Amino acid sequence: MKNLFTLLLFVVTTFIYGQNIAFDFAFIKAEDIGAYDQNLKLKFQKMNQNYIDDGQIYGWHVWKVINGAQTPFTHLAVSIYDLDKMDEDYQGKKWTEVFPDFAQNELQDWGRKNAENRKIIFETQMVNVADVLKKGVTEYPDIAVMNFMKVKDGKYKSYEDAEKSFTKSISKTDAREGWSFAKRIDRMGTDLSWTHFTVDWYEKYSDFLKEGAKPSYDADTVYDNISKLRDLKDRVVLKKFIFLNK
């Protein structure tokens, strides 16, 4: 069993202990996906690398939705930060300092066009609850299958305990490379569409589809008990696009 931050330490060989690590999730819809991808690579990637270098965040990841015409967002951007440091004053570099080859009016024009091309659908803050990786896996694979769960009111602990006990390890024969589990910390209430999510990690999109193509079967008693505590509201498949870490 490895938590998400421990995994990041394996990836970037940076050993930091004691932080309260949280994740800011921004769900974004781009009209011109190609143009937005270019902005992410050429502008936002460099800007977020500065935030990482300054110690403001520990990582910045971007994922793209696969075959999701019915999904209300096209990208998911994740910033990893320390809750103990989020209230500190921080004066980051100006855009003109990060991009000295561009005049201020050019950057303003670019910012306006980017804002017109994409919309942040919503944001939320998360903390990791559990992570399980197949033996030998040391970094997240390219495909993330996100399962959005709405937990029954007042049953968070019961559900989290049941979910963790259901996936204690990933066998060698499992098509998944790993499994992650997280909960929202910014909002609560019966009106929320989802409160938790799990992620099934795959090396290839076809590996995920092949699992779904297998003969159907009824859930066992353990899974039935978990289903009584939460509703699976939606499932979205994403592919790794940018993965920056300290």
C-alpha positions in Angstrom: 0.0 0.0 0.0 1.4 3.4 -1.0 -0.2 6.8 -0.7 -0.1 9.2 -3.6 2.6 11.4 -2.2 4.9 8.4 -1.5 4.6 7.5 -5.1 5.5 11.0 -6.2 8.6 10.7 -4.1 9.6 7.5 -6.0 9.1 9.4 -9.3 11.1 12.5 -8.4 13.5 11.2 -5.8 12.7 14.0 -3.4 12.1 13.1 0.2 9.8 15.4 2.1 8.0 14.3 5.2 5.2 15.7 7.4 3.3 17.8 4.9 -0.5 17.8 4.6 -0.7 17.1 0.9 -3.8 18.1 -1.0 -4.8 18.4 -4.6 -6.6 21.1 -6.5 -8.6 19.7 -9.4 -9.8 22.0 -12.2 -12.2 20.5 -14.7 -11.9 22.4 -18.0 -13.8 22.5 -21.2 -11.9 23.7 -24.3 -13.7 24.6 -27.5 -10.5 24.3 -29.7 -8.7 21.5 -28.0 -5.6 21.7 -30.2 -5.2 25.4 -29.5 -5.6 24.8 -25.8 -3.2 21.9 -25.8 -0.6 24.3 -27.4 -1.2 26.9 -24.7 -0.8 24.3 -22.0 2.5 23.1 -23.4 4.0 26.5 -24.4 2.7 28.7 -21.6 1.1 27.1 -18.6 3.7 24.3 -18.4 6.5 26.8 -18.1 4.6 29.0 -15.6 3.7 26.0 -13.4 7.3 24.8 -13.5 8.2 28.2 -11.9 5.7 27.5 -9.1 7.3 24.2 -8.6 10.8 25.6 -8.6 9.7 28.3 -6.1 8.3 25.6 -3.8 4.7 26.9 -4.1 3.4 23.5 -5.4 4.9 20.0 -5.6 3.5 19.1 -9.0 1.2 20.0 -11.9 -0.5 17.4 -14.0 -2.8 17.6 -16.9 -5.1 14.8 -18.2 -7.2 14.7 -21.4 -10.6 13.0 -21.7 -10.7 10.1 -24.2 -13.7 9.5 -26.3 -15.8 11.7 -24.1 -18.2 13.6 -26.4 -20.8 13.3 -23.7 -18.4 14.5 -20.9 -18.8 18.1 -19.8 -15.1 18.7 -19.7 -12.1 18.0 -22.0 -9.1 18.4 -19.6 -8.4 17.9 -15.9 -5.6 20.0 -14.4 -4.2 19.0 -11.0 -2.0 21.1 -8.7 -0.3 19.3 -5.7 0.3 21.5 -2.7 0.9 21.6 1.1 -2.1 22.7 3.1 0.2 24.0 5.8 1.7 26.5 3.3 -1.3 27.6 1.3 -2.0 30.7 3.4 1.5 32.0 3.1 2.1 35.2 1.0 3.6 34.3 -2.3 4.8 36.7 -5.0 5.4 34.7 -8.1 7.2 35.9 -11.3 5.2 38.0 -13.6 4.2 36.6 -17.0 6.5 39.1 -18.7 9.4 37.8 -16.6 8.7 34.2 -17.5 8.2 35.1 -21.2 10.6 38.0 -21.9 10.3 37.6 -25.6 6.7 38.7 -25.5 5.5 42.3 -24.9 2.8 42.8 -22.2 0.1 43.6 -24.8 1.0 40.4 -26.6 0.6 38.3 -23.4 -2.7 40.1 -22.6 -4.0 39.4 -26.1 -3.0 35.7 -25.7 -4.6 35.6 -22.3 -7.9 37.0 -23.7 -8.0 34.4 -26.5 -7.2 31.6 -24.1 -10.0 32.6 -21.8 -12.4 32.8 -24.7 -11.4 29.3 -25.8 -11.8 27.5 -22.5 -14.1 27.4 -19.5 -13.3 26.1 -16.0 -16.4 24.0 -15.3 -15.6 23.6 -11.6 -12.9 23.2 -9.1 -12.5 21.1 -6.0 -9.9 20.2 -3.4 -9.1 16.6 -2.7 -7.0 14.5 -0.4 -5.8 11.0 -1.0 -7.4 8.1 0.9 -5.5 5.1 -0.5 -3.3 3.9 -3.3 -2.5 0.4 -4.4 0.0 -0.4 -7.1 0.9 -3.7 -8.8 4.2 -5.0 -7.7 7.0 -3.4 -9.8 5.0 -0.3 -10.8 6.7 2.9 -9.7 4.8 5.6 -11.6 1.3 6.3 -12.7 0.4 4.7 -16.1 -0.9 6.7 -19.0 -4.6 5.8 -18.6 -6.8 6.9 -15.7 -10.3 5.6 -15.4 -12.1 7.9 -12.9 -15.2 6.6 -11.1 -17.2 9.4 -9.4 -19.0 8.3 -6.3 -21.7 9.9 -4.2 -21.5 8.5 -0.7 -24.6 8.2 1.5 -24.8 11.1 4.0 -23.1 10.3 7.3 -21.4 7.2 5.9 -18.0 8.5 4.8 -15.9 6.4 7.1 -17.9 3.2 6.6 -17.6 3.6 2.8 -13.9 4.5 2.9 -13.1 1.5 5.1 -15.1 -0.8 2.9 -13.6 0.5 -0.3 -10.0 0.1 1.1 -10.7 -3.4 2.3 -12.1 -4.4 -1.1 -8.9 -3.5 -3.0 -5.9 -4.4 -0.7 -3.6 -5.5 -3.6 -3.5 -5.8 -7.4 -2.7 -9.3 -8.6 -0.3 -10.0 -11.5 -3.1 -11.2 -13.6 -5.2 -8.0 -13.2 -5.3 -5.8 -16.2 -5.0 -2.7 -14.0 -1.6 -1.4 -13.0 -3.0 0.2 -9.9 -5.9 1.8 -8.0 -6.3 5.1 -6.2 -9.0 6.5 -3.9 -9.6 10.2 -2.9 -12.3 12.3 -1.2 -13.4 15.9 -1.5 -12.5 18.3 1.4 -13.9 21.6 0.2 -17.7 21.0 0.2 -20.3 18.7 1.7 -24.0 18.4 1.4 -26.8 16.3 -0.2 -26.7 18.5 -3.3 -23.2 17.5 -4.3 -23.2 15.3 -7.4 -20.1 13.3 -6.1 -18.0 13.2 -2.9 -15.3 10.6 -3.7 -13.6 9.1 -6.7 -11.6 6.0 -7.4 -9.1 5.6 -10.3 -8.3 2.4 -12.1 -4.9 2.7 -13.7 -4.1 1.1 -17.1 -1.1 1.1 -19.4 -3.3 1.3 -22.5 -6.9 2.3 -23.3 -7.5 -1.0 -25.0 -6.7 -2.8 -21.7 -9.6 -1.0 -20.1 -11.9 -1.8 -23.0 -11.0 -5.4 -23.0 -12.0 -5.7 -19.4 -15.4 -4.3 -20.2 -15.8 -6.7 -23.1 -15.4 -9.8 -20.9 -18.6 -11.8 -20.1 -20.8 -10.0 -17.5 -21.2 -11.3 -14.0 -23.1 -10.4 -10.9 -21.4 -8.6 -8.0 -20.4 -10.5 -5.0 -21.7 -9.8 -1.4 -18.7 -7.6 -0.5 -19.3 -5.4 -3.5 -23.0 -5.3 -2.9 -22.4 -4.0 0.6 -20.2 -1.2 -0.8 -22.9 -0.3 -3.3 -25.3 0.2 -0.4 -23.0 3.0 0.9 -22.5 4.9 -2.4 -23.8 5.4 -5.9 -21.5 5.3 -8.9 -22.5 8.5 -10.6 -20.2 8.6 -13.7 -17.1 7.2 -15.2 -14.6 9.1 -17.4 -11.4 7.9 -19.1 -8.4 10.2 -19.3 -4.9 10.1 -20.8 -1.8 11.6 -19.3 -0.8 14.8 -21.1 1.6 16.8 -18.8 3.2 15.4 -15.7 5.5 17.9 -13.8 6.8 17.1 -10.4 9.3 18.7 -8.0 
